[in-house]
Every structure is written in C-alpha cells, then in structure tokens.
Amino acid sequence: CQDPRRRISRIHAIAYQSGALQQVINSYKYGDARSWSVIFGRLVLGWLELNALRDPPDLIVVNPTYTGPGGRAFAHAEIVLQRAEKADVSRRWPFDLRNPRAIVKTRATAQSANATAKAKRAAADELRSALAIPDPARTAGRRVLVYDDVCTTASQLNAVADCLLAEGGAARVEALVLARAPWRRRT
C-alpha cells in the first residue's frame, strides 16, 4: 500500500476470497455457472448504495476482458456490470456500458490466477501494455471506479488505474472487488 508506484488510490472489497464465495466466483468465471452474474451485479449495486452515495464515482468501468483470439470465452466482468445496471432501477450509477468501453483490452495476456506474486506483477505489466483508452474525453477529470471480481496483489488493478490516469486523464481511480484474498504473512 505504501509503494510509490501505486496508482490506484483505494480498493474496496465486498468480502474475502474464501470458502463458498471463492468456489462460486471460480465456477462463474471458469465454468458454466453464468447465472451468478445476476447475484454479483446485485452485490455491486448494493455496495454502491450503501457506501458510495456520499462520494459517488463519475464513471464505473471494469478491468477489461479480452474475448478475441486467445482470450476468454465470455466477458465475465462486463456482464456483472450489465446486470448491476439492469438492477439499478433509479439509474443512479454511471456504469460504462457504451461500445467501445472507456477502457479496453486490445489482446490476450497471461492469466495471473494461481500465479506467484512475481508472476502476477509480470502479468500486470503485460496487461498494462494491452490497455487502451479509445476516447480520453470520457475519463478526463473523472473519478473512476474499476470493478473486478478478485484482488490478490492489486497489480492488475494498478495497471488499469495507471492507464486511466496516464492515458485517460482521470482525476482519481478506485476499485471495487467482489473478494480480496486474505492477507498472508511474508516468510
């Protein structure tokens, strides 16, 4: 958290990544349990309603998913935001659902799930080189909230924040994750 290269200002977590939640996230992301996107979207919306009304984001984006050649089978994070937007009957929250998105991933990159911290940092560096801001006017001067499902080292979220700040001119970038990995002592 004290790293001077850290670009993301804060990471909010709905829960810890453990037990049943960890299993459900994995079955959604890597299996066929796609109906969980509705529940995850409602969790995101509920967190916003309880925690973000005093200082709401100007734009809510995802850590983008690449679904082209060599990429994922489906845009799992984007679908969660679509479900959150659909559940937002008051239309209060500025979900980024336009095409193209405010931040995009231009190619497949190495997965960091189950990798060492060093490998996760390398994957985040690769991710950063694959990110682009199609229209900086959409993010310039804005307070951006980045949604992702899981945070372990925050390397990927930091790469997304760096792109939004450096290329998109965002004023501030925070993150919201469904689950964060429990802290582990370094040995």
N, C-alpha and C positions, 0 to 999 in steps of 0.2 A: 504493500500500500504506500510505502514511502519512496518508491522508485521514482527518480526524477524524470524518467522516460514515460511514466504513466500518463496516458492521455484521457482516459475515462475518469470522470470526476467522482462517480459513485455507482455502486452496483447494489440493487435491491433484490432480495431473494424472497420468494413466497414460502419456500420450505427447504429443508435439507434433502440432498440426494441420497436416499437410503430406503431400504425396505420396499414396501409395496409401491411407493411413488417411483422409485428408481426402475422397478420392473415395468410399470405402466408406461413410463416415458420411453424406455427401450423398446417395448412392444409396439408403441406408436411409431417411433422413428425408424425402427429396423424391421418391423414385422407387418402384420396385416390389421392391426388394431386402430384403424383410421378414425373410428367414431370418437376416440378420446379427444380429437381436436375440438369438439364442442365443449367438453368439460374444461380443457386447457384455456380455451378462449374465454369462458366464463370466469375462470380463476384470474386471468389477466384483467378483465373488466372489473371484477370485484376488488382487486388490489388497487386499481386506479381510483375507483370510487371511494375507497377507504383511506388512501394515502396520498393521492396526487391533486386533490381539489384545491389546496392552498397554493401550490406552485405547479400548475399543470404544464405539461410539455406542449410545445408548439407543433411537434410532429412525432409520431410513433412509427418507427421503422423496425425491420428485422435484421439480424445478422443474416445476410442473404444466402439463399440456397442456389446452387447451380444444378440445373436439371438437363443440361445438354449432354453431348457425348462424354462418357466417363464420369458423369455426375450422378446425382441421386435420382431415385425412381420418382419422387414427388417432392414438391416444395413444402416440407413439413412445417417450417416456422411461419411461412407466409399464410398457410391455411389456418393456423391458430389465430393470426391477426384478422383474417377474414371472418372467422367465427366470432371473435370478440366484437368486431364492427357490426355484425348482424345482430348480436345480443344488445348492443348499445342503442336502445330504442329512443333515448333522448338526443342522440347524435352529438354528444358532448365531446367525444375524444377524436383527435385528428390522426386516425390511422392512415398510414401510407399504403393505399391500395391502387394508386394510379399505375399505368403502364407507359413507359418504364417506371420502375420504383425509383425512389430518391437515391438509393444506393444499390448497386448491382454487383454481382459476382460474374466475371467475364469468362471464367473457365473452371474446370475441375481442379481441385487442390487436394493435398494429402489430408486424410481424416486424422483427427487428433484424439478421438475416443480411445481410451485404454492405453494411451501412449505415456511415456515418461515426461516429466516436466520439460526436459531439454528438447525432446521431440515435439512437444506441444508448442514451444517457442518457435521452433523451426517451421512448423505448420502455420503458425500465425504470421510469420514473415512471408511465407508463400501466399497466404490469404491476402495479406496487405497488397502484394503486387498484382493480385487478381481483382481488386475492388476498383470501382469507378463511380463517379457522380455524373449522371447524364445531364442534369440541369442544376448547376450550383445555386440558381436563384431560389430553388425550393428549400434549401437548407441554410442559406446565408443568414447569419444573425439569429438563427432559431435555436431554441432549447429542444434538443432531440433526445428522445428516449428510445433505446435499442432493445428490442425483445429478443431473447434467446431461450432455449429450453434448459440448458445446463451450463453452469460455470464451475470450472475446476481451478485453473490457474489465472483466468481472466485475460490470457494472451490474445485470444481471438477477439474478445470484446474491445480490447485495447487497440487492436489493428483496425477494427471498424470505426472506433472513435477517432483514431488518427486520420483516417480517410475523410470522415465527416468534417473534422476541424480544418485539416490542411487543404483539401480539395473543395470541400463544400462550404467552408466559411462558417460553420455552425458556431454559435456562441457558447454552448455547453452541451456535453454529451454524457448522459447517464444511461444505466442499463437496468432492465428488469428481467429476471430469470425465474423460471418455474422452480428450479432447485439449484442449490450450490453444494459442492462437495464439502463435507465436514473438514475442518482444519486438521491437518496432520502435523505432528512434530517432525522437524528435520532431524535426521540422525547422522 
